[in-house]
Amino acid sequence: MQDVTDLPFMRVAAHYGAPDYFFTEFFRVHSQSRPEKHILRSITENKTGRPVFAQLIGEHIPDMIRTVKELLNYPIAGIDLNMGCPAPKIYKKNVGGGLLRDPAKVDELIGAMRDATPGLFTVKMRIGFETTKNYDPILALIDKHSVDLLSVHGRTVKEGYRSEVHYDFIGHAARAVRCPVLGNGNISSADKAAAVVAETGAAGVMIGRHAIRNPWIFRQIREKFSGQAVTPITFSEVREYIERLYRETQQPGVPEAAHVAKMKKYLNFVGQSVDPDSAFLHDMRRAMTEAELFAVCDRHLLTEPAQHFSTEPYAGVIARPNCETPLRGCSLDTITAC
Ligand SMILES: Cc1cc2nc3c(=O)[nH]c(=O)nc-3n(C[C@H](O)[C@H](O)[C@H](O)COP(=O)(O)O)c2cc1C
């Protein structure tokens, strides 16, 4: 996820039980583009032990192929095409989710990327742009071009991030295409992952925001799928996670206030499982220094008696309304990233 699941976050996620595969933030492809160095680091310095797919967003075929060829020189699991990003500034350029309006273009682009990728070539898509009228034609193209894995976020582009997720459409894809399908959208817990896999027949799930809220989710899903009890997470473990995230994401030369601001973008998600009244979020958003931030964490998380972190986010606790330090692209209402 843009600006979030970078190399430091991958390290942290790996510490708590990594996913089977990572997907990079998207490499933006245009006539002047070169693969962004900070995203390349999540490939070249990936020591998580889990493979990483390089995700591209773009539409100009020669530039896309040039970038695919360049990325193939790096130790990637495969190439992934983004056909889901709903940010207007992205889809207006007919890239990301904008491609879903044009099956003929998708045919050309996927065909060319497939031909250029000797290894795994995967696609991430939504179920449509404004309607789902192009869903079946695009699923047919997934088969036509022998895509190796399809991740489906069960919303249209226009539905953004907060509507119901149409899991029935994910099930439809799982039945329609030959390759494995990953179900994506609000996979908030191990129980939800199991329910969605059972309902849709998907081969697995892709997790986005809930991995920030609860980086133990991958381990918990493995526990659930292997018939074990899901290990609950204590508040003191959450306190330790926040500390780890703080240290891993710290960069030399970045002022303390800026780093505290960056932490808030992660903590907006974590706070959804701390208390139903948003008291942690309220206090956290007012912290300006490291000491203030950790004092808030201590007050809310080092409680006696010890409490458990909620597996699911509390209803009505929204990730970041009124946050004074907005994460680019992370407002669930005014999302500008993918
Ligand atoms: C801040 C943010 C950045 C995102 N960046 C990407 C991205 O670079 N590539 C991508 O395929 N999806 C991206 N997504 C979408 C997620 O991968 C996922 O499809 C969506 O959030 C729904 O799943 P979730 O409920 O598990 O988060 C992003 C989402 C958010 C909130």
The ligand as an SDF file (V2000), in Angstrom:
LIG
                    3D

 31 33  0  0  0  0  0  0  0  0999 V2000
   -3.3090    3.9760    2.0290 C   0  0  0  0  0  0  0  0  0  0  0  0
   -3.6160    2.8870    1.0560 C   0  0  0  0  0  0  0  0  0  0  0  0
   -2.7080    2.6230    0.0420 C   0  0  0  0  0  0  0  0  0  0  0  0
   -2.9670    1.6060   -0.8810 C   0  0  0  0  0  0  0  0  0  0  0  0
   -2.0570    1.3410   -1.8590 N   0  0  0  0  0  0  0  0  0  0  0  0
   -2.2470    0.2990   -2.7180 C   0  0  0  0  0  0  0  0  0  0  0  0
   -1.2870   -0.0310   -3.7210 C   0  0  0  0  0  0  0  0  0  0  0  0
   -0.2380    0.6100   -3.8630 O   0  0  0  0  0  0  0  0  0  0  0  0
   -1.5660   -1.0870   -4.5300 N   0  0  0  0  0  0  0  0  0  0  0  0
   -2.7100   -1.8280   -4.3920 C   0  0  0  0  0  0  0  0  0  0  0  0
   -2.9080   -2.7950   -5.1300 O   0  0  0  0  0  0  0  0  0  0  0  0
   -3.6430   -1.5250   -3.4740 N   0  0  0  0  0  0  0  0  0  0  0  0
   -3.4280   -0.4890   -2.6390 C   0  0  0  0  0  0  0  0  0  0  0  0
   -4.3760   -0.2000   -1.6870 N   0  0  0  0  0  0  0  0  0  0  0  0
   -5.6280   -0.9820   -1.6270 C   0  0  0  0  0  0  0  0  0  0  0  0
   -5.4640   -2.1850   -0.7050 C   0  0  0  0  0  0  0  0  0  0  0  0
   -4.4650   -3.0400   -1.2060 O   0  0  0  0  0  0  0  0  0  0  0  0
   -6.7510   -2.9840   -0.6140 C   0  0  0  0  0  0  0  0  0  0  0  0
   -7.1180   -3.4250   -1.8880 O   0  0  0  0  0  0  0  0  0  0  0  0
   -7.9240   -2.1850   -0.0180 C   0  0  0  0  0  0  0  0  0  0  0  0
   -7.5130   -1.3410    1.0230 O   0  0  0  0  0  0  0  0  0  0  0  0
   -9.0230   -3.1300    0.5110 C   0  0  0  0  0  0  0  0  0  0  0  0
   -8.4830   -4.1020    1.3500 O   0  0  0  0  0  0  0  0  0  0  0  0
   -8.3820   -3.9450    2.9690 P   0  0  0  0  0  0  0  0  0  0  0  0
   -9.7860   -3.7920    3.4620 O   0  0  0  0  0  0  0  0  0  0  0  0
   -7.7050   -5.2320    3.3900 O   0  0  0  0  0  0  0  0  0  0  0  0
   -7.5560   -2.7290    3.2210 O   0  0  0  0  0  0  0  0  0  0  0  0
   -4.1550    0.8360   -0.7730 C   0  0  0  0  0  0  0  0  0  0  0  0
   -5.0570    1.1120    0.2620 C   0  0  0  0  0  0  0  0  0  0  0  0
   -4.8110    2.1140    1.1710 C   0  0  0  0  0  0  0  0  0  0  0  0
   -5.8070    2.3750    2.2670 C   0  0  0  0  0  0  0  0  0  0  0  0
  1  2  1  0
  2  3  1  0
  2 30  2  0
  3  4  2  0
  4  5  1  0
  4 28  1  0
  5  6  2  0
  6  7  1  0
  6 13  1  0
  7  8  2  0
  7  9  1  0
  9 10  1  0
 10 11  2  0
 10 12  1  0
 12 13  2  0
 13 14  1  0
 14 15  1  0
 14 28  1  0
 15 16  1  0
 16 17  1  0
 16 18  1  0
 18 19  1  0
 18 20  1  0
 20 21  1  0
 20 22  1  0
 22 23  1  0
 23 24  1  0
 24 25  2  0
 24 26  1  0
 24 27  1  0
 28 29  2  0
 29 30  1  0
 30 31  1  0
M  END
$$$$
